[in-house]
Amino acid sequence: MSKLARLIAEREGFGIAGALPTRDNNPGDLRHSPHSMHSGDPNAIGDIDTPADGWADLERQLALYAARDLTIQQVIYEFAPPNENDTAAYLKFVCDGVPCSPLDPVAQILKDYP
């Protein structure tokens, strides 16, 4: 998995016992993905059968962002909007961890830090 995916999963709390992303096998805390299922609210965070499927869905989402030529800043603000997250802190965490600039294209980050 890419460094970017690992950082997102860490920021989302994946791997922490009892955390929603860990319990739901959803390291990216994705709402909609090829393997996610919803019980009740279709906009809820998806439940995924296996961690491998969860990682695949997160990498797929990052590839979609890269194909749209988005910067890491655009991705984080879309992925973790300010009405649900401390988006500035999330962005800083990811940029410090890669390392990269907020204006770096996701495609370049995925290429440089697989």
C-alpha positions in Angstrom: 0.0 0.0 0.0 1.1 3.5 -0.6 2.6 5.8 2.0 -0.3 8.2 1.5 -2.8 5.4 2.2 -1.0 4.4 5.3 -0.9 8.0 6.6 -4.6 8.4 5.9 -5.4 5.2 7.7 -3.4 6.2 10.6 -5.1 9.6 10.8 -8.5 7.9 10.6 -7.6 5.6 13.5 -7.3 2.3 11.6 -5.5 -0.3 13.7 -6.7 1.1 17.0 -8.8 -1.5 18.8 -12.5 -0.5 18.8 -12.1 2.4 16.3 -14.7 2.5 13.6 -12.3 2.1 10.7 -10.7 -0.9 12.4 -14.0 -2.5 13.2 -15.4 -1.9 9.7 -12.2 -3.0 7.9 -12.2 0.4 6.3 -8.8 2.1 6.7 -9.9 5.2 4.7 -13.2 5.5 6.5 -14.8 5.7 3.1 -18.5 6.2 2.7 -18.8 4.6 -0.8 -16.4 2.1 -2.3 -16.6 -1.1 -4.4 -16.6 -3.4 -1.3 -18.5 -1.3 1.2 -21.9 -2.2 2.5 -24.3 0.1 4.4 -26.9 -0.9 6.9 -29.5 1.9 7.1 -28.0 5.3 6.1 -26.5 5.1 2.6 -24.2 8.0 3.5 -22.8 6.3 6.6 -19.2 5.0 6.6 -19.1 1.7 4.8 -18.6 -1.7 6.3 -16.1 -3.8 4.3 -15.7 -7.6 4.7 -11.9 -7.7 4.9 -9.0 -5.4 5.6 -7.5 -6.3 2.2 -10.7 -5.1 0.5 -10.6 -2.0 2.6 -7.0 -1.2 1.6 -7.9 -1.9 -2.1 -10.8 0.5 -1.9 -8.6 3.3 -0.3 -5.9 2.8 -3.0 -8.6 2.9 -5.7 -10.0 6.2 -4.3 -6.5 7.7 -4.2 -6.0 6.7 -7.9 -9.3 8.3 -8.8 -8.1 11.6 -7.1 -4.8 11.3 -9.0 -6.7 10.9 -12.3 -8.6 14.1 -11.5 -5.2 15.9 -11.2 -6.0 16.9 -7.6 -3.5 18.3 -5.2 -3.0 16.8 -1.7 -4.7 19.8 -0.3 -7.8 19.4 -2.5 -7.9 15.7 -1.7 -7.7 16.2 2.1 -10.4 18.9 2.0 -12.6 16.6 0.0 -11.7 13.5 1.9 -11.9 15.0 5.4 -14.1 18.1 5.1 -13.9 20.8 7.8 -17.5 20.2 9.0 -16.4 16.7 10.1 -12.7 17.0 10.8 -9.8 19.3 11.8 -8.9 19.4 8.1 -5.9 21.7 8.5 -4.4 19.4 11.1 -5.2 16.4 8.9 -3.4 18.1 6.0 -0.4 19.0 8.1 -0.2 15.4 9.4 -0.2 13.9 5.9 2.2 16.5 4.4 4.6 16.1 7.3 4.4 12.3 6.9 5.0 12.0 3.2 6.8 14.7 3.1 5.2 16.9 0.6 3.7 20.4 0.0 -0.1 20.8 0.1 0.0 21.9 -3.5 1.8 18.7 -4.7 -0.3 16.6 -7.1 -1.6 13.3 -5.6 -0.4 11.5 -8.7 3.2 12.6 -8.0 3.0 11.6 -4.4 1.7 8.2 -5.3 4.5 7.8 -7.8 7.3 9.1 -5.5 6.1 7.3 -2.4 4.5 4.0 -3.4 
